[in-house]
Amino acid sequence: MSSPYLTEKQQAQWHEEGYFILKQVLSPTEVHTLLKAVDIAIETYVQETPSRQNATSKFGKGVYTIIRAIERTDALDILTDHPKTFGTILSLMGPYLQIMGTQIYVRHPGEGPLIGFHTDAGQSLQQIHPHPQSLPLQFKVQFFLTDLSLANSGNFMCVPGSHRKPFPSERPKLGTYPDGAIQILAEAGDAVIFPWALWHGVGPNKTDRIRKSVTFRYGQMWCRPYDYETLPAHVLERMTPRRRRLFGDMGEAYHPTDYYKPKDQLEIILSDEWKDVMCKA
């Protein structure tokens, strides 16, 4: 793997530890705009979901995930192929990719660990262990919209190197940490990239602030989407051709094999700049 979008340190950390952080990929203005839109989406979700309602907070209560987030606000569209992340995504995943799902994460204060350690996509993917040098099947890009520069702020946690190990047959109980677990310290505007196989969870949030973040899950385009079948027409209509394709839209005259060997994929996905990168990789 060689790309101007990946430093040697990032390449080594990806293979050895299974994650790395992209610093300040979102500007303060972008963070402000996204957080404002996400807050509205959260409020709407809470109003629709009685189990999440709390009379003292317009953002509800507890720890929850809002799936199909891209359908709730067009403010997230920019994250689909953000200029400060998409080159890195292409370098890791290759150009035959698709967005498998979009989520808004809401993590209210809580004394103990908020989410136990797990791998993504359940037992089916736990049984698949690609060659270390192969392209990843799936990974997430998590954009932090609130500050997590101190521990115990509802931080993303992981076990570095665990993506190369079988996950325990009995999932660790909430409140216990696997050996080697760490809390990731990040500022608003940072993003973390990690594959489905990395053991991860969420630590305690002992602050008085709600942690908010947005995750985009990318996968090889022949993989099944994670939280949607197809996006509604009114959502696709607002998107560029590349963003439509990233959400699996192959056009009206598509054939199922187009998800394996689309003739126009490189033309749609890659700009001239990224074409040069992918040809040299």
URTA-V201186 format. One record per backbone hydrogen bond with DSSP energy under -1.0 kcal/mol. CO is the residue of the C=O (numbers start at 0). NH is the residue of the N-H. E is the energy in kcal/mol with one decimal. If there is no record, write none. Layout:
{{CO & NH & E} {CO & NH & E}}
This chain:
{{2 & 5 & -1.7} {6 & 10 & -2.5} {7 & 11 & -2.4} {8 & 12 & -2.6} {9 & 13 & -2.7} {10 & 14 & -1.9} {11 & 15 & -2.8} {12 & 16 & -2.4} {12 & 17 & -1.7} {16 & 160 & -2.3} {19 & 192 & -2.4} {21 & 190 & -2.3} {26 & 30 & -2.8} {27 & 31 & -2.3} {28 & 32 & -2.5} {29 & 33 & -2.8} {30 & 34 & -2.9} {31 & 35 & -2.1} {32 & 36 & -1.9} {33 & 37 & -3.0} {34 & 38 & -2.5} {35 & 39 & -1.5} {36 & 40 & -2.1} {37 & 41 & -2.7} {38 & 42 & -2.5} {39 & 43 & -2.3} {40 & 44 & -2.3} {41 & 45 & -2.8} {42 & 46 & -2.1} {43 & 47 & -1.4} {48 & 51 & -2.1} {49 & 52 & -1.4} {51 & 60 & -1.0} {53 & 56 & -1.8} {56 & 59 & -1.6} {61 & 107 & -1.8} {63 & 105 & -2.5} {65 & 103 & -2.1} {67 & 70 & -1.6} {68 & 71 & -1.9} {73 & 76 & -1.4} {75 & 78 & -1.7} {76 & 79 & -1.7} {81 & 84 & -2.0} {81 & 85 & -3.1} {84 & 88 & -2.4} {85 & 89 & -2.8} {86 & 90 & -2.0} {87 & 91 & -1.8} {88 & 92 & -3.1} {89 & 93 & -2.2} {94 & 96 & -1.4} {95 & 220 & -1.9} {97 & 218 & -2.6} {99 & 225 & -3.1} {99 & 226 & -1.6} {100 & 216 & -2.7} {101 & 68 & -1.8} {102 & 214 & -2.7} {103 & 65 & -2.9} {104 & 212 & -1.6} {105 & 63 & -2.2} {106 & 210 & -2.5} {109 & 204 & -1.7} {114 & 201 & -2.1} {117 & 199 & -2.3} {121 & 125 & -1.1} {124 & 127 & -1.5} {130 & 133 & -2.2} {136 & 219 & -1.8} {137 & 195 & -1.3} {138 & 217 & -2.9} {139 & 193 & -1.8} {140 & 215 & -2.3} {141 & 191 & -1.9} {142 & 213 & -2.3} {143 & 188 & -3.0} {147 & 185 & -1.5} {151 & 205 & -2.5} {154 & 202 & -2.6} {155 & 183 & -3.1} {156 & 200 & -1.8} {157 & 181 & -2.7} {158 & 161 & -2.3} {160 & 163 & -1.5} {161 & 164 & -2.1} {172 & 175 & -2.0} {177 & 180 & -1.9} {181 & 157 & -1.8} {185 & 147 & -2.6} {186 & 189 & -2.3} {188 & 24 & -1.3} {188 & 25 & -1.9} {189 & 143 & -2.5} {190 & 21 & -3.5} {191 & 141 & -2.8} {192 & 19 & -1.4} {193 & 139 & -2.7} {194 & 197 & -1.5} {195 & 119 & -2.2} {198 & 158 & -1.7} {199 & 117 & -2.0} {200 & 156 & -2.8} {201 & 113 & -1.2} {201 & 114 & -1.6} {203 & 153 & -2.5} {204 & 109 & -2.1} {210 & 106 & -2.4} {211 & 144 & -2.0} {212 & 104 & -3.0} {213 & 142 & -3.5} {214 & 102 & -2.4} {215 & 140 & -2.6} {216 & 99 & -3.5} {216 & 100 & -1.1} {217 & 138 & -2.4} {218 & 97 & -2.6} {219 & 222 & -2.5} {231 & 234 & -1.0} {231 & 235 & -2.0} {232 & 236 & -2.4} {235 & 238 & -1.8} {239 & 243 & -2.6} {240 & 244 & -2.2} {241 & 245 & -2.5} {242 & 246 & -1.2} {243 & 248 & -2.4} {244 & 247 & -2.2} {245 & 98 & -3.9} {254 & 257 & -2.8} {255 & 258 & -1.5} {256 & 259 & -2.0} {256 & 260 & -2.2} {263 & 267 & -2.0} {264 & 268 & -2.9} {265 & 269 & -2.0} {270 & 274 & -2.6} {271 & 275 & -1.8} {272 & 276 & -1.4} {273 & 277 & -2.8} {274 & 278 & -2.2} {275 & 279 & -1.3} {276 & 280 & -1.3}}
